[in-house]
Amino acid sequence: MKTNGTLNGVESKSDEIGYHPISKMLKRNKELWDLFTTCEEYKPPMLDQHGRFPHYLSNNRFIFDPRVSKLLIESGLNVEYPENKKFAICLTHDIDTVYYSRSILGSTYSAFKYLKDGHVKDALKMPFHKLYKKWNPLWNFKKIMALEDKYGAKSSFYILSLSKSDKDFNYELEDLEHELGNIIDCGWEVSLHGGHNAYNSLDQLKIEKTNLEILLGKNVIGYRNHFLKFKVPYTWELLSKAGFKYDATFGYADCVGFRNGMCHPFKPFNLNTNNTIDMLEIPLTIMDCTLFDYMKQDIKGAWETTKMLIDTVEKYNGVITILWHNTYMLGDKLRFYDKILKYCSGKNAWLTSGANIYNWWSRDNI
C-alpha cells in the first residue's frame, strides 16, 4: 500500500493505528474509536459454544458498512495497489479436511451421500479415496490453483499442524508434503491454520508453527485460527510473540461483514497497554459456511450479499478477504467461487494471497 503521505497535514510515518496517525481523530469520535478497538470484546458478557464473541452479541448493527475505513478515505487516505488496481481480494482456503473420514464407517456414509445426490461414480470411488488421491474430491489443491490461475489470481492455504490426539485431527502434515511444496513452487502461499486451542496458547502456537516450518523448509508468516477462535487483544499479542507477521482470523463466524468497521488491513490497538500491536490484521469479510450454514442463505441470496460486500470494498479502495474451504470446492459452491473470481477480475481487482497483501502493505514500514 502507498498513501498520499499526509492525513489532514499530519505526516504518515508516526502512527498508532498502523497505516495513518488517526488515533487522535478517532478518539474524538468515541463511537468509531470503540468500534475500531472492539472494546466491547474485552469483557464480553458471554461467548458462544466455541468460546467466540459472535455478532449477535455485538453492538455493531451496521456490520455491512465499513464505517472506520470510510472515515479514513474521506479524511484523505489514498490507497494504491500494484498495476493500478483499485482494490484487492485476499483469497484464502482453510484446509480442515482432506479425507472424508479415516474410518470405514465414515467413508461408507460419505459414499451413501454421494449416491443419494445422484453422483454414482463418486460414490463408487469413495471407499478408495485415501489410496487414490485423484479419486478424492477433497484432494483438490491443483484444481483450486488452476481455477485461480485462469483469472491471474494467487491465494493462501492455511494448513492444520495437529497431533493425532488433537480435536479435529484429519491428516498428517507429511501426507501433504508434496502438495504443499508444489503450492509454494507455483507462487501460492502456505501458512498455519492454528488448532482449537492455539489462539490462547503461545506454546501451542510455537509448536504448530515450528512443525509446519520444518516440513516446508521455510518461515511461515501468516495465520488463521481453526473455527475463527480469537480473543481480543490477547491472540494478536501471542501471534506477534510467536513470530507471525499477519493474521486473517478477525471476522465473525455467524455473520459476514466488517467486524470493527475496517475494510483495510490494520495494526490492532491494545487498550490495556495503550499501544499498537506489532501484527498486521487482514480482516476476514466472507466465509463460505457463514453464508450457507450460519446465515442460511441460498445461492441467489448469498451472491447478492457477496456482490454487495465486494462493491462496498471497491468503493473504499479496500481489501476484502474471502475464505473458501477446499470442502466447498464442489458443485454449486465451486461454481459460486468461480463467479466471485470472474466478477472481481472484471472489476480489475488485485486477486492475491495474504502474504502478498502483507508484503505490499509493509512497503511503507507500516
C-alpha positions, 0 to 999 in steps of 0.5 A, spaced: 500 500 500 502 507 498 498 513 501 498 520 499 503 521 505 499 526 509 492 525 513 489 532 514 497 535 514 499 530 519 505 526 516 504 518 515 510 515 518 508 516 526 502 512 527 498 508 532 493 505 528 498 502 523 497 505 516 495 513 518 496 517 525 488 517 526 488 515 533 487 522 535 481 523 530 478 517 532 478 518 539 474 524 538 469 520 535 468 515 541 463 511 537 468 509 531 474 509 536 470 503 540 468 500 534 475 500 531 478 497 538 472 492 539 472 494 546 466 491 547 470 484 546 474 485 552 469 483 557 464 480 553 458 478 557 458 471 554 461 467 548 458 462 544 459 454 544 466 455 541 468 460 546 467 466 540 464 473 541 459 472 535 455 478 532 449 477 535 452 479 541 455 485 538 453 492 538 455 493 531 448 493 527 451 496 521 456 490 520 455 491 512 458 498 512 465 499 513 464 505 517 472 506 520 475 505 513 470 510 510 472 515 515 479 514 513 478 515 505 474 521 506 479 524 511 484 523 505 487 516 505 489 514 498 490 507 497 494 504 491 495 497 489 500 494 484 498 495 476 493 500 478 488 496 481 483 499 485 482 494 490 484 487 492 481 480 494 485 476 499 483 469 497 484 464 502 482 456 503 482 453 510 484 446 509 480 442 515 479 436 511 482 432 506 479 425 507 472 424 508 473 420 514 479 415 516 474 410 518 470 405 514 464 407 517 465 414 515 467 413 508 461 408 507 456 414 509 460 419 505 459 414 499 451 413 501 451 421 500 454 421 494 449 416 491 443 419 494 445 426 490 445 422 484 453 422 483 454 414 482 461 414 480 463 418 486 460 414 490 463 408 487 470 411 488 469 413 495 471 407 499 478 408 495 479 415 496 485 415 501 489 410 496 487 414 490 488 421 491 485 423 484 479 419 486 478 424 492 474 430 491 477 433 497 484 432 494 483 438 490 489 443 491 491 443 483 484 444 481 483 450 486 490 453 483 488 452 476 481 455 477 485 461 480 490 461 475 485 462 469 483 469 472 491 471 474 489 470 481 494 467 487 491 465 494 493 462 501 492 455 504 492 455 511 494 448 513 492 444 520 499 442 524 495 437 529 497 431 533 493 425 532 490 426 539 488 433 537 480 435 536 479 435 529 485 431 527 484 429 519 491 428 516 498 428 517 502 434 515 507 429 511 501 426 507 501 433 504 508 434 503 508 434 496 502 438 495 504 443 499 511 444 496 508 444 489 503 450 492 509 454 494 513 452 487 507 455 483 507 462 487 501 460 492 502 461 499 502 456 505 501 458 512 498 455 519 491 454 520 492 454 528 488 448 532 482 449 537 486 451 542 492 455 539 489 462 539 490 462 547 496 458 547 503 461 545 506 454 546 501 451 542 502 456 537 510 455 537 509 448 536 504 448 530 508 453 527 515 450 528 512 443 525 509 446 519 516 450 518 520 444 518 516 440 513 516 446 508 523 448 509 521 455 510 518 461 515 511 461 515 508 468 516 501 468 516 495 465 520 488 463 521 485 460 527 481 453 526 473 455 527 475 463 527 477 462 535 480 469 537 480 473 543 481 480 543 487 483 544 490 477 547 491 472 540 494 478 536 499 479 542 501 471 542 501 471 534 506 477 534 510 473 540 510 467 536 513 470 530 507 471 525 507 477 521 499 477 519 493 474 521 486 473 517 482 470 523 478 477 525 471 476 522 465 473 525 463 466 524 455 467 524 455 473 520 459 476 514 461 483 514 466 488 517 467 486 524 470 493 527 468 497 521 475 496 517 475 494 510 483 495 510 488 491 513 490 494 520 495 494 526 490 492 532 490 497 538 491 494 545 487 498 550 490 495 556 497 497 554 495 503 550 499 501 544 499 498 537 500 491 536 506 489 532 501 484 527 498 486 521 490 484 521 487 482 514 480 482 516 476 476 514 469 479 510 466 472 507 466 465 509 463 460 505 459 456 511 457 463 514 453 464 508 450 457 507 450 454 514 450 460 519 446 465 515 442 460 511 442 463 505 441 460 498 445 461 492 441 467 489 441 470 496 448 469 498 451 472 491 447 478 492 450 479 499 457 477 496 456 482 490 454 487 495 460 486 500 465 486 494 462 493 491 462 496 498 470 494 498 471 497 491 468 503 493 473 504 499 479 502 495 479 496 500 481 489 501 476 484 502 478 477 504 474 471 502 475 464 505 473 458 501 474 451 504 477 446 499 470 442 502 466 447 498 470 446 492 464 442 489 458 443 485 454 449 486 459 452 491 465 451 486 461 454 481 459 460 486 467 461 487 468 461 480 463 467 479 466 471 485 473 470 481 470 472 474 466 478 477 472 481 481 477 480 475 472 484 471 472 489 476 480 489 475 481 487 482 488 485 485 486 477 486 492 475 491 494 471 497 495 474 504 502 474 504 502 478 498 497 483 501 502 483 507 508 484 503 505 490 499 502 493 505 509 493 509 512 497 503 511 503 507 514 500 514 507 500 516 
